[in-house]
Amino acid sequence: MKLVVHKEDDALYLRLDDSAIVESEEVSDGIILDYNAAGKVVGIEVLYLSQRSPGSLQRILLETA
């Protein structure tokens, strides 16, 4: 799993695995899901990140349970 924050693009991308992306779909305004050949979600992109959560580009908290 890989999490990338693009400050210049105001976006966050979460890559769940390394399988090839064969399709992408915007499921909500600025929320894009990437799918592999089996139809499983392998990536999630969140656009307009600073508008969704002020300060989120400065600090990201990783919480595991």
mmCIF file of the N, C-alpha and C atoms, coordinates in Angstrom:
data_MODEL
# 
_entry.id   MODEL 
# 
loop_
_atom_site.group_PDB 
_atom_site.id 
_atom_site.type_symbol 
_atom_site.label_atom_id 
_atom_site.label_alt_id 
_atom_site.label_comp_id 
_atom_site.label_asym_id 
_atom_site.label_entity_id 
_atom_site.label_seq_id 
_atom_site.pdbx_PDB_ins_code 
_atom_site.Cartn_x 
_atom_site.Cartn_y 
_atom_site.Cartn_z 
_atom_site.occupancy 
_atom_site.B_iso_or_equiv 
_atom_site.pdbx_formal_charge 
_atom_site.auth_seq_id 
_atom_site.auth_comp_id 
_atom_site.auth_asym_id 
_atom_site.auth_atom_id 
_atom_site.pdbx_PDB_model_num 
ATOM 1   N N  . MET A 1 1  ? 0.849   -1.163 0.000   1.00 0.00 ? 1  MET A N  1 
ATOM 2   C CA . MET A 1 1  ? 0.000   0.000  0.000   1.00 0.00 ? 1  MET A CA 1 
ATOM 3   C C  . MET A 1 1  ? 0.898   1.230  0.000   1.00 0.00 ? 1  MET A C  1 
ATOM 4   N N  . LYS A 1 2  ? 0.474   2.232  -0.759  1.00 0.00 ? 2  LYS A N  1 
ATOM 5   C CA . LYS A 1 2  ? 1.275   3.451  -0.881  1.00 0.00 ? 2  LYS A CA 1 
ATOM 6   C C  . LYS A 1 2  ? 0.338   4.660  -0.857  1.00 0.00 ? 2  LYS A C  1 
ATOM 7   N N  . LEU A 1 3  ? 0.696   5.654  -0.077  1.00 0.00 ? 3  LEU A N  1 
ATOM 8   C CA . LEU A 1 3  ? -0.072  6.881  0.021   1.00 0.00 ? 3  LEU A CA 1 
ATOM 9   C C  . LEU A 1 3  ? 0.798   8.029  -0.470  1.00 0.00 ? 3  LEU A C  1 
ATOM 10  N N  . VAL A 1 4  ? 0.292   8.805  -1.418  1.00 0.00 ? 4  VAL A N  1 
ATOM 11  C CA . VAL A 1 4  ? 1.042   9.923  -1.986  1.00 0.00 ? 4  VAL A CA 1 
ATOM 12  C C  . VAL A 1 4  ? 0.177   11.176 -1.900  1.00 0.00 ? 4  VAL A C  1 
ATOM 13  N N  . VAL A 1 5  ? 0.756   12.247 -1.378  1.00 0.00 ? 5  VAL A N  1 
ATOM 14  C CA . VAL A 1 5  ? 0.070   13.539 -1.346  1.00 0.00 ? 5  VAL A CA 1 
ATOM 15  C C  . VAL A 1 5  ? 0.768   14.454 -2.344  1.00 0.00 ? 5  VAL A C  1 
ATOM 16  N N  . HIS A 1 6  ? 0.003   14.982 -3.284  1.00 0.00 ? 6  HIS A N  1 
ATOM 17  C CA . HIS A 1 6  ? 0.518   15.912 -4.294  1.00 0.00 ? 6  HIS A CA 1 
ATOM 18  C C  . HIS A 1 6  ? 0.069   17.316 -3.904  1.00 0.00 ? 6  HIS A C  1 
ATOM 19  N N  . LYS A 1 7  ? 0.960   18.065 -3.270  1.00 0.00 ? 7  LYS A N  1 
ATOM 20  C CA . LYS A 1 7  ? 0.604   19.416 -2.835  1.00 0.00 ? 7  LYS A CA 1 
ATOM 21  C C  . LYS A 1 7  ? 0.237   20.311 -4.017  1.00 0.00 ? 7  LYS A C  1 
ATOM 22  N N  . GLU A 1 8  ? 1.022   20.214 -5.091  1.00 0.00 ? 8  GLU A N  1 
ATOM 23  C CA . GLU A 1 8  ? 0.780   21.075 -6.256  1.00 0.00 ? 8  GLU A CA 1 
ATOM 24  C C  . GLU A 1 8  ? -0.567  20.784 -6.904  1.00 0.00 ? 8  GLU A C  1 
ATOM 25  N N  . ASP A 1 9  ? -0.972  19.518 -6.898  1.00 0.00 ? 9  ASP A N  1 
ATOM 26  C CA . ASP A 1 9  ? -2.242  19.122 -7.517  1.00 0.00 ? 9  ASP A CA 1 
ATOM 27  C C  . ASP A 1 9  ? -3.398  19.142 -6.528  1.00 0.00 ? 9  ASP A C  1 
ATOM 28  N N  . ASP A 1 10 ? -3.097  19.404 -5.248  1.00 0.00 ? 10 ASP A N  1 
ATOM 29  C CA . ASP A 1 10 ? -4.112  19.408 -4.191  1.00 0.00 ? 10 ASP A CA 1 
ATOM 30  C C  . ASP A 1 10 ? -4.864  18.079 -4.175  1.00 0.00 ? 10 ASP A C  1 
ATOM 31  N N  . ALA A 1 11 ? -4.087  16.985 -4.185  1.00 0.00 ? 11 ALA A N  1 
ATOM 32  C CA . ALA A 1 11 ? -4.685  15.658 -4.293  1.00 0.00 ? 11 ALA A CA 1 
ATOM 33  C C  . ALA A 1 11 ? -3.961  14.647 -3.415  1.00 0.00 ? 11 ALA A C  1 
ATOM 34  N N  . LEU A 1 12 ? -4.689  13.599 -3.096  1.00 0.00 ? 12 LEU A N  1 
ATOM 35  C CA . LEU A 1 12 ? -4.145  12.478 -2.344  1.00 0.00 ? 12 LEU A CA 1 
ATOM 36  C C  . LEU A 1 12 ? -4.436  11.215 -3.152  1.00 0.00 ? 12 LEU A C  1 
ATOM 37  N N  . TYR A 1 13 ? -3.459  10.320 -3.227  1.00 0.00 ? 13 TYR A N  1 
ATOM 38  C CA . TYR A 1 13 ? -3.660  9.068  -3.955  1.00 0.00 ? 13 TYR A CA 1 
ATOM 39  C C  . TYR A 1 13 ? -3.250  7.896  -3.075  1.00 0.00 ? 13 TYR A C  1 
ATOM 40  N N  . LEU A 1 14 ? -4.154  6.955  -2.922  1.00 0.00 ? 14 LEU A N  1 
ATOM 41  C CA . LEU A 1 14 ? -3.894  5.737  -2.162  1.00 0.00 ? 14 LEU A CA 1 
ATOM 42  C C  . LEU A 1 14 ? -3.876  4.570  -3.139  1.00 0.00 ? 14 LEU A C  1 
ATOM 43  N N  . ARG A 1 15 ? -2.717  3.931  -3.250  1.00 0.00 ? 15 ARG A N  1 
ATOM 44  C CA . ARG A 1 15 ? -2.554  2.778  -4.143  1.00 0.00 ? 15 ARG A CA 1 
ATOM 45  C C  . ARG A 1 15 ? -2.584  1.527  -3.274  1.00 0.00 ? 15 ARG A C  1 
ATOM 46  N N  . LEU A 1 16 ? -3.541  0.646  -3.525  1.00 0.00 ? 16 LEU A N  1 
ATOM 47  C CA . LEU A 1 16 ? -3.750  -0.528 -2.688  1.00 0.00 ? 16 LEU A CA 1 
ATOM 48  C C  . LEU A 1 16 ? -2.891  -1.716 -3.076  1.00 0.00 ? 16 LEU A C  1 
ATOM 49  N N  . ASP A 1 17 ? -2.601  -1.856 -4.363  1.00 0.00 ? 17 ASP A N  1 
ATOM 50  C CA . ASP A 1 17 ? -1.679  -2.903 -4.808  1.00 0.00 ? 17 ASP A CA 1 
ATOM 51  C C  . ASP A 1 17 ? -1.060  -2.514 -6.137  1.00 0.00 ? 17 ASP A C  1 
ATOM 52  N N  . ASP A 1 18 ? -0.183  -3.374 -6.662  1.00 0.00 ? 18 ASP A N  1 
ATOM 53  C CA . ASP A 1 18 ? 0.572   -3.030 -7.874  1.00 0.00 ? 18 ASP A CA 1 
ATOM 54  C C  . ASP A 1 18 ? -0.034  -3.567 -9.163  1.00 0.00 ? 18 ASP A C  1 
ATOM 55  N N  . SER A 1 19 ? -1.233  -4.123 -9.102  1.00 0.00 ? 19 SER A N  1 
ATOM 56  C CA . SER A 1 19 ? -1.821  -4.656 -10.336 1.00 0.00 ? 19 SER A CA 1 
ATOM 57  C C  . SER A 1 19 ? -2.135  -3.517 -11.306 1.00 0.00 ? 19 SER A C  1 
ATOM 58  N N  . ALA A 1 20 ? -2.186  -3.861 -12.587 1.00 0.00 ? 20 ALA A N  1 
ATOM 59  C CA . ALA A 1 20 ? -2.399  -2.862 -13.634 1.00 0.00 ? 20 ALA A CA 1 
ATOM 60  C C  . ALA A 1 20 ? -3.794  -2.256 -13.529 1.00 0.00 ? 20 ALA A C  1 
ATOM 61  N N  . ILE A 1 21 ? -3.866  -0.946 -13.737 1.00 0.00 ? 21 ILE A N  1 
ATOM 62  C CA . ILE A 1 21 ? -5.144  -0.241 -13.754 1.00 0.00 ? 21 ILE A CA 1 
ATOM 63  C C  . ILE A 1 21 ? -5.718  -0.346 -15.161 1.00 0.00 ? 21 ILE A C  1 
ATOM 64  N N  . VAL A 1 22 ? -6.941  -0.853 -15.262 1.00 0.00 ? 22 VAL A N  1 
ATOM 65  C CA . VAL A 1 22 ? -7.562  -0.990 -16.579 1.00 0.00 ? 22 VAL A CA 1 
ATOM 66  C C  . VAL A 1 22 ? -8.759  -0.062 -16.753 1.00 0.00 ? 22 VAL A C  1 
ATOM 67  N N  . GLU A 1 23 ? -9.246  0.490  -15.643 1.00 0.00 ? 23 GLU A N  1 
ATOM 68  C CA . GLU A 1 23 ? -10.402 1.380  -15.729 1.00 0.00 ? 23 GLU A CA 1 
ATOM 69  C C  . GLU A 1 23 ? -10.404 2.318  -14.529 1.00 0.00 ? 23 GLU A C  1 
ATOM 70  N N  . SER A 1 24 ? -10.889 3.530  -14.747 1.00 0.00 ? 24 SER A N  1 
ATOM 71  C CA . SER A 1 24 ? -11.046 4.503  -13.668 1.00 0.00 ? 24 SER A CA 1 
ATOM 72  C C  . SER A 1 24 ? -12.449 5.075  -13.751 1.00 0.00 ? 24 SER A C  1 
ATOM 73  N N  . GLU A 1 25 ? -12.994 5.409  -12.577 1.00 0.00 ? 25 GLU A N  1 
ATOM 74  C CA . GLU A 1 25 ? -14.348 5.936  -12.535 1.00 0.00 ? 25 GLU A CA 1 
ATOM 75  C C  . GLU A 1 25 ? -14.439 7.009  -11.454 1.00 0.00 ? 25 GLU A C  1 
ATOM 76  N N  . GLU A 1 26 ? -14.995 8.162  -11.813 1.00 0.00 ? 26 GLU A N  1 
ATOM 77  C CA . GLU A 1 26 ? -15.236 9.204  -10.822 1.00 0.00 ? 26 GLU A CA 1 
ATOM 78  C C  . GLU A 1 26 ? -16.579 8.897  -10.171 1.00 0.00 ? 26 GLU A C  1 
ATOM 79  N N  . VAL A 1 27 ? -16.542 8.460  -8.931  1.00 0.00 ? 27 VAL A N  1 
ATOM 80  C CA . VAL A 1 27 ? -17.748 7.999  -8.237  1.00 0.00 ? 27 VAL A CA 1 
ATOM 81  C C  . VAL A 1 27 ? -18.459 9.123  -7.491  1.00 0.00 ? 27 VAL A C  1 
ATOM 82  N N  . SER A 1 28 ? -17.754 10.205 -7.268  1.00 0.00 ? 28 SER A N  1 
ATOM 83  C CA . SER A 1 28 ? -18.295 11.395 -6.620  1.00 0.00 ? 28 SER A CA 1 
ATOM 84  C C  . SER A 1 28 ? -17.408 12.545 -7.076  1.00 0.00 ? 28 SER A C  1 
ATOM 85  N N  . ASP A 1 29 ? -17.844 13.769 -6.856  1.00 0.00 ? 29 ASP A N  1 
ATOM 86  C CA . ASP A 1 29 ? -17.059 14.915 -7.305  1.00 0.00 ? 29 ASP A CA 1 
ATOM 87  C C  . ASP A 1 29 ? -15.657 14.863 -6.723  1.00 0.00 ? 29 ASP A C  1 
ATOM 88  N N  . GLY A 1 30 ? -14.659 14.622 -7.573  1.00 0.00 ? 30 GLY A N  1 
ATOM 89  C CA . GLY A 1 30 ? -13.266 14.604 -7.156  1.00 0.00 ? 30 GLY A CA 1 
ATOM 90  C C  . GLY A 1 30 ? -12.810 13.338 -6.461  1.00 0.00 ? 30 GLY A C  1 
ATOM 91  N N  . ILE A 1 31 ? -13.613 12.286 -6.498  1.00 0.00 ? 31 ILE A N  1 
ATOM 92  C CA . ILE A 1 31 ? -13.231 10.985 -5.932  1.00 0.00 ? 31 ILE A CA 1 
ATOM 93  C C  . ILE A 1 31 ? -13.171 9.988  -7.088  1.00 0.00 ? 31 ILE A C  1 
ATOM 94  N N  . ILE A 1 32 ? -11.971 9.482  -7.375  1.00 0.00 ? 32 ILE A N  1 
ATOM 95  C CA . ILE A 1 32 ? -11.774 8.601  -8.525  1.00 0.00 ? 32 ILE A CA 1 
ATOM 96  C C  . ILE A 1 32 ? -11.261 7.252  -8.041  1.00 0.00 ? 32 ILE A C  1 
ATOM 97  N N  . LEU A 1 33 ? -11.919 6.200  -8.498  1.00 0.00 ? 33 LEU A N  1 
ATOM 98  C CA . LEU A 1 33 ? -11.498 4.843  -8.173  1.00 0.00 ? 33 LEU A CA 1 
ATOM 99  C C  . LEU A 1 33 ? -10.826 4.230  -9.389  1.00 0.00 ? 33 LEU A C  1 
ATOM 100 N N  . ASP A 1 34 ? -9.707  3.544  -9.166  1.00 0.00 ? 34 ASP A N  1 
ATOM 101 C CA . ASP A 1 34 ? -9.006  2.814  -10.217 1.00 0.00 ? 34 ASP A CA 1 
ATOM 102 C C  . ASP A 1 34 ? -9.249  1.323  -10.001 1.00 0.00 ? 34 ASP A C  1 
ATOM 103 N N  . TYR A 1 35 ? -9.553  0.619  -11.095 1.00 0.00 ? 35 TYR A N  1 
ATOM 104 C CA . TYR A 1 35 ? -9.876  -0.807 -11.033 1.00 0.00 ? 35 TYR A CA 1 
ATOM 105 C C  . TYR A 1 35 ? -8.860  -1.631 -11.811 1.00 0.00 ? 35 TYR A C  1 
ATOM 106 N N  . ASN A 1 36 ? -8.629  -2.859 -11.362 1.00 0.00 ? 36 ASN A N  1 
ATOM 107 C CA . ASN A 1 36 ? -7.783  -3.784 -12.114 1.00 0.00 ? 36 ASN A CA 1 
ATOM 108 C C  . ASN A 1 36 ? -8.666  -4.636 -13.036 1.00 0.00 ? 36 ASN A C  1 
ATOM 109 N N  . ALA A 1 37 ? -8.068  -5.593 -13.733 1.00 0.00 ? 37 ALA A N  1 
ATOM 110 C CA . ALA A 1 37 ? -8.798  -6.419 -14.701 1.00 0.00 ? 37 ALA A CA 1 
ATOM 111 C C  . ALA A 1 37 ? -9.880  -7.270 -14.044 1.00 0.00 ? 37 ALA A C  1 
ATOM 112 N N  . ALA A 1 38 ? -9.726  -7.579 -12.766 1.00 0.00 ? 38 ALA A N  1 
ATOM 113 C CA . ALA A 1 38 ? -10.726 -8.373 -12.042 1.00 0.00 ? 38 ALA A CA 1 
ATOM 114 C C  . ALA A 1 38 ? -11.862 -7.513 -11.491 1.00 0.00 ? 38 ALA A C  1 
ATOM 115 N N  . GLY A 1 39 ? -11.796 -6.199 -11.725 1.00 0.00 ? 39 GLY A N  1 
ATOM 116 C CA . GLY A 1 39 ? -12.842 -5.299 -11.249 1.00 0.00 ? 39 GLY A CA 1 
ATOM 117 C C  . GLY A 1 39 ? -12.688 -4.877 -9.800  1.00 0.00 ? 39 GLY A C  1 
ATOM 118 N N  . LYS A 1 40 ? -11.530 -5.144 -9.221  1.00 0.00 ? 40 LYS A N  1 
ATOM 119 C CA . LYS A 1 40 ? -11.285 -4.755 -7.824  1.00 0.00 ? 40 LYS A CA 1 
ATOM 120 C C  . LYS A 1 40 ? -10.646 -3.372 -7.772  1.00 0.00 ? 40 LYS A C  1 
ATOM 121 N N  . VAL A 1 41 ? -10.992 -2.619 -6.757  1.00 0.00 ? 41 VAL A N  1 
ATOM 122 C CA . VAL A 1 41 ? -10.416 -1.288 -6.574  1.00 0.00 ? 41 VAL A CA 1 
ATOM 123 C C  . VAL A 1 41 ? -8.957  -1.434 -6.163  1.00 0.00 ? 41 VAL A C  1 
ATOM 124 N N  . VAL A 1 42 ? -8.076  -0.789 -6.917  1.00 0.00 ? 42 VAL A N  1 
ATOM 125 C CA . VAL A 1 42 ? -6.638  -0.842 -6.608  1.00 0.00 ? 42 VAL A CA 1 
ATOM 126 C C  . VAL A 1 42 ? -6.050  0.540  -6.324  1.00 0.00 ? 42 VAL A C  1 
ATOM 127 N N  . GLY A 1 43 ? -6.854  1.580  -6.512  1.00 0.00 ? 43 GLY A N  1 
ATOM 128 C CA . GLY A 1 43 ? -6.386  2.929  -6.240  1.00 0.00 ? 43 GLY A CA 1 
ATOM 129 C C  . GLY A 1 43 ? -7.541  3.872  -5.972  1.00 0.00 ? 43 GLY A C  1 
ATOM 130 N N  . ILE A 1 44 ? -7.296  4.846  -5.107  1.00 0.00 ? 44 ILE A N  1 
ATOM 131 C CA . ILE A 1 44 ? -8.305  5.850  -4.774  1.00 0.00 ? 44 ILE A CA 1 
ATOM 132 C C  . ILE A 1 44 ? -7.632  7.215  -4.829  1.00 0.00 ? 44 ILE A C  1 
ATOM 133 N N  . GLU A 1 45 ? -8.195  8.113  -5.631  1.00 0.00 ? 45 GLU A N  1 
ATOM 134 C CA . GLU A 1 45 ? -7.659  9.469  -5.727  1.00 0.00 ? 45 GLU A CA 1 
ATOM 135 C C  . GLU A 1 45 ? -8.693  10.445 -5.176  1.00 0.00 ? 45 GLU A C  1 
ATOM 136 N N  . VAL A 1 46 ? -8.235  11.357 -4.330  1.00 0.00 ? 46 VAL A N  1 
ATOM 137 C CA . VAL A 1 46 ? -9.089  12.389 -3.759  1.00 0.00 ? 46 VAL A CA 1 
ATOM 138 C C  . VAL A 1 46 ? -8.551  13.731 -4.243  1.00 0.00 ? 46 VAL A C  1 
ATOM 139 N N  . LEU A 1 47 ? -9.342  14.421 -5.064  1.00 0.00 ? 47 LEU A N  1 
ATOM 140 C CA . LEU A 1 47 ? -8.973  15.735 -5.582  1.00 0.00 ? 47 LEU A CA 1 
ATOM 141 C C  . LEU A 1 47 ? -9.542  16.818 -4.667  1.00 0.00 ? 47 LEU A C  1 
ATOM 142 N N  . TYR A 1 48 ? -9.046  18.050 -4.803  1.00 0.00 ? 48 TYR A N  1 
ATOM 143 C CA . TYR A 1 48 ? -9.503  19.202 -4.008  1.00 0.00 ? 48 TYR A CA 1 
ATOM 144 C C  . TYR A 1 48 ? -9.350  18.914 -2.508  1.00 0.00 ? 48 TYR A C  1 
ATOM 145 N N  . LEU A 1 49 ? -8.234  18.320 -2.144  1.00 0.00 ? 49 LEU A N  1 
ATOM 146 C CA . LEU A 1 49 ? -8.016  17.871 -0.778  1.00 0.00 ? 49 LEU A CA 1 
ATOM 147 C C  . LEU A 1 49 ? -8.096  19.010 0.241   1.00 0.00 ? 49 LEU A C  1 
ATOM 148 N N  . SER A 1 50 ? -7.517  20.143 -0.069  1.00 0.00 ? 50 SER A N  1 
ATOM 149 C CA . SER A 1 50 ? -7.519  21.258 0.891   1.00 0.00 ? 50 SER A CA 1 
ATOM 150 C C  . SER A 1 50 ? -8.921  21.802 1.141   1.00 0.00 ? 50 SER A C  1 
ATOM 151 N N  . GLN A 1 51 ? -9.822  21.639 0.185   1.00 0.00 ? 51 GLN A N  1 
ATOM 152 C CA . GLN A 1 51 ? -11.199 22.084 0.369   1.00 0.00 ? 51 GLN A CA 1 
ATOM 153 C C  . GLN A 1 51 ? -11.991 21.105 1.234   1.00 0.00 ? 51 GLN A C  1 
ATOM 154 N N  . ARG A 1 52 ? -11.582 19.860 1.235   1.00 0.00 ? 52 ARG A N  1 
ATOM 155 C CA . ARG A 1 52 ? -12.286 18.829 1.998   1.00 0.00 ? 52 ARG A CA 1 
ATOM 156 C C  . ARG A 1 52 ? -11.879 18.828 3.470   1.00 0.00 ? 52 ARG A C  1 
ATOM 157 N N  . SER A 1 53 ? -10.620 19.117 3.729   1.00 0.00 ? 53 SER A N  1 
ATOM 158 C CA . SER A 1 53 ? -10.099 19.069 5.087   1.00 0.00 ? 53 SER A CA 1 
ATOM 159 C C  . SER A 1 53 ? -8.970  20.085 5.226   1.00 0.00 ? 53 SER A C  1 
ATOM 160 N N  . PRO A 1 54 ? -9.282  21.291 5.679   1.00 0.00 ? 54 PRO A N  1 
ATOM 161 C CA . PRO A 1 54 ? -8.240  22.319 5.817   1.00 0.00 ? 54 PRO A CA 1 
ATOM 162 C C  . PRO A 1 54 ? -7.061  21.816 6.645   1.00 0.00 ? 54 PRO A C  1 
ATOM 163 N N  . GLY A 1 55 ? -5.859  22.070 6.149   1.00 0.00 ? 55 GLY A N  1 
ATOM 164 C CA . GLY A 1 55 ? -4.654  21.658 6.852   1.00 0.00 ? 55 GLY A CA 1 
ATOM 165 C C  . GLY A 1 55 ? -4.228  20.234 6.559   1.00 0.00 ? 55 GLY A C  1 
ATOM 166 N N  . SER A 1 56 ? -4.998  19.499 5.761   1.00 0.00 ? 56 SER A N  1 
ATOM 167 C CA . SER A 1 56 ? -4.695  18.087 5.531   1.00 0.00 ? 56 SER A CA 1 
ATOM 168 C C  . SER A 1 56 ? -3.420  17.880 4.723   1.00 0.00 ? 56 SER A C  1 
ATOM 169 N N  . LEU A 1 57 ? -2.964  18.887 4.010   1.00 0.00 ? 57 LEU A N  1 
ATOM 170 C CA . LEU A 1 57 ? -1.732  18.739 3.250   1.00 0.00 ? 57 LEU A CA 1 
ATOM 171 C C  . LEU A 1 57 ? -0.494  18.961 4.118   1.00 0.00 ? 57 LEU A C  1 
ATOM 172 N N  . GLN A 1 58 ? -0.678  19.507 5.304   1.00 0.00 ? 58 GLN A N  1 
ATOM 173 C CA . GLN A 1 58 ? 0.446   19.740 6.194   1.00 0.00 ? 58 GLN A CA 1 
ATOM 174 C C  . GLN A 1 58 ? 0.681   18.555 7.136   1.00 0.00 ? 58 GLN A C  1 
ATOM 175 N N  . ARG A 1 59 ? -0.391  17.843 7.479   1.00 0.00 ? 59 ARG A N  1 
ATOM 176 C CA . ARG A 1 59 ? -0.273  16.784 8.474   1.00 0.00 ? 59 ARG A CA 1 
ATOM 177 C C  . ARG A 1 59 ? -1.212  15.637 8.126   1.00 0.00 ? 59 ARG A C  1 
ATOM 178 N N  . ILE A 1 60 ? -0.647  14.444 8.090   1.00 0.00 ? 60 ILE A N  1 
ATOM 179 C CA . ILE A 1 60 ? -1.448  13.239 7.865   1.00 0.00 ? 60 ILE A CA 1 
ATOM 180 C C  . ILE A 1 60 ? -1.185  12.300 9.021   1.00 0.00 ? 60 ILE A C  1 
ATOM 181 N N  . LEU A 1 61 ? -2.239  11.800 9.627   1.00 0.00 ? 61 LEU A N  1 
ATOM 182 C CA . LEU A 1 61 ? -2.135  10.903 10.759  1.00 0.00 ? 61 LEU A CA 1 
ATOM 183 C C  . LEU A 1 61 ? -2.488  9.495  10.299  1.00 0.00 ? 61 LEU A C  1 
ATOM 184 N N  . LEU A 1 62 ? -1.570  8.560  10.536  1.00 0.00 ? 62 LEU A N  1 
ATOM 185 C CA . LEU A 1 62 ? -1.810  7.172  10.207  1.00 0.00 ? 62 LEU A CA 1 
ATOM 186 C C  . LEU A 1 62 ? -2.179  6.454  11.484  1.00 0.00 ? 62 LEU A C  1 
ATOM 187 N N  . GLU A 1 63 ? -3.345  5.822  11.449  1.00 0.00 ? 63 GLU A N  1 
ATOM 188 C CA . GLU A 1 63 ? -3.825  5.128  12.635  1.00 0.00 ? 63 GLU A CA 1 
ATOM 189 C C  . GLU A 1 63 ? -4.085  3.673  12.292  1.00 0.00 ? 63 GLU A C  1 
ATOM 190 N N  . THR A 1 64 ? -3.534  2.769  13.051  1.00 0.00 ? 64 THR A N  1 
ATOM 191 C CA . THR A 1 64 ? -3.781  1.352  12.843  1.00 0.00 ? 64 THR A CA 1 
ATOM 192 C C  . THR A 1 64 ? -4.459  0.784  14.082  1.00 0.00 ? 64 THR A C  1 
ATOM 193 N N  . ALA A 1 65 ? -5.278  -0.216 13.856  1.00 0.00 ? 65 ALA A N  1 
ATOM 194 C CA . ALA A 1 65 ? -5.995  -0.821 14.988  1.00 0.00 ? 65 ALA A CA 1 
ATOM 195 C C  . ALA A 1 65 ? -5.734  -2.305 15.036  1.00 0.00 ? 65 ALA A C  1 
# 
